C-alpha cells in the first residue's frame, strides 16, 4: 500500500513540480507548432522544449508533460507542427517522431537523473535519446511512405536536422541546468 500512495505524497504532488510540468506542457504547446518546412519533415522546436523539460523535470515528469501535450493535439488542439492537430497527424508520416519523443524524454531523463550536474553526460543522454527518436521516426516514415531506400529516408528524416538538434541539446544542457539549480522542488 505504501508504494501506491507514494505518487500522491511524493514529489509528483509537490506544487512546484506540478506547476513546472504544466508550464513545460504550455511552452511545448506554444513553441511546437512553430516550424520551418525543409521537406516532408519540418524543423520544429518540440525537441528543444523536451530537452529543457528533461533537464528541469527528469524522465517521468518530462514524459508526463509531453503526454499531456500529445493528448491535447490528438483531441484537436492545434499544437503540432504547422498548427496541425488530430489523430491523422499521429498516423501520418511524422507520427513516428511524435511517439519517438518519448525515447528522448525517457533516455535523456535517465542521464539527467543518474548523473546530476554533469552537463556533458546530459548531452550524451539526449543525443542517444535523439538517435532513438530519429530511428523510430525514420522507420515509421519508411513504412508509411512505402520506401525501402534507407539513404533517401536518412537524407529526408535525419541529416537536415543534426546541426539544429545538436544546438538544441547544448542550449538545454547549459541554460536548463542553470534554471534547474534555481528551482527547488
N, C-alpha and C positions, 0 to 999 in steps of 0.2 A: 504494500500500500504506500509505503514511503516513497518509492520510485515514481509512482503515478502522480503524486501531489507535488513532486519536485518542480515540475514545469510551472505550476501555479505559483508556488512560493519562491522559486529561483529567479535567476536573472531575467527570464522571459517576462515576469510580472513587474519587473523594475520599470518605473515610469520613464526614466531616461532612455532605457533600452527600447521601449515601445515607441517613444517619440522619435528616436533615431531610425527605427525600422520604417515608421510611417513617412518620415522625412525623405529617406532614401527611395522609397516607393514613389513619392511625389516627384522627386527630382528625376527619377527614371521616366516617369510619365511625361515630364516636360521636355527632357533632352532626347529621349529615344526617337521620337518622331522626326527630329531634325536629321536629315540625311542628304548625302550627295550621291547621286547615281553614278557609278563607274562601270556599269554593265548590269547584268541581272541581279547582282548582289550590291546593295548600296553601302557606302561608308556611313555608319551611324555612331551616335555617342553612347549607345546602350552599354557596350563593354567598358567604356570609360567609367560610367556610373557604377557598374557592377564591380569593377576593380576597387573603386573607392569604398563601396559597400563592404567588400571583403575585408579591407584594412580596418574599417571602422567597426564592423559588426561581427566579423568571424563567419564561419561557414554556414551554420544553421540559420542565424538571423538574416544574413545576406541572401541565402536561398529562399527563406520565407518572404522577405521583402520582394524578391524577384517573382515569386509565385503569385503574390497579390497583384503585381503589375501584369503578369501574364493572364491571370483570370479577368482582370479589368478589360484587357484587349480582346479576349475571347468573348466577353459579354457585349462587346460593341463599342466600347470607348476607344476613340481613335488615337491610341498611344503607341502603335507600332510604327516602324519606319515609314516615312512618307505620309504620316497621319492616317494610316490604314487601321483596320480592326476586323474582328470576326474570326470564326473558325477557319475560313478559307485561307487566311494567312498562315495558319499553323500547318495546314496540309498542302501548302504551296511549296515552291522550290526553295524558299528561305526558311521554311518551318523547322528544318533541322537545326538551324542556328538558334532559333528561339528555345528549343529544347536543350541544345548543346550549351546554352548559357549556364545551365545548372552544373555542368562539368567545371566551368570557370569558377563559379562561386564555391563549389564544394572542394575542389583541389586547391585553388588559391587560398581559400579559407583555412584549409588544413595546415598549410605552410605558415600562415599568419598566426594561427593558434599554437602551433608546435614550436615556432621559433620567434617568440616575441622580441620586437625591437631590431630584428635582423632584416633590413630592407632588401639586401641582395637575395636573401632566401625568399622573401615575399615575392620579389620579381621572378625568381625561378619557379615558384609555385604557380604564379599567374601565367607564366609562359607555358608551363606544362598544361595548365587548365585551358589556355588558349589553343594549344595544339589539339587537345581533346575536342574542343569546340569546332575547330577547323575540320578535323577528321569526321566528326559526326555530321556537321553541316554539308561537307563536300560529298560524302556518301549519299546523304539524303537527296542532295541536288542531282547527283548522277542517276539515282534511281528514278526520280520524278521526271527528269529531262530525258531519260532513256539514252544516256550516253555511256559508252564504255571507255572513252578516251580520258584516262586519268590526267594526262598532261594538260589537256584542254580545261578540265574541271579545276585543276590547281591554278591555272592561269586566270580563271574567272573568279574562283572562290577563295583563294588564299594569297597568291603573290601580290595583288594590288593592295592588300591590307597590312602586310607585315610591318612596314615602317610606321604607319599610323598606330597600329596596336602596340608596338614597342614604346612609342612615345606615351601612349595612354597608360601603359603599365608603369613607366618611370614616373609620370605625374602622380599617379595614385600612390605609389610607394613613398615618394618624397613628401608630398602635401598631405596625403592621408594619414601617415604616421604622425606628422606634426599635429593634425587635428585630433587624432586619437588620444594623444598624450594630454590634451586639454579637456577631453570628455571623460568624466568619471561615472561609470555605472557598473 
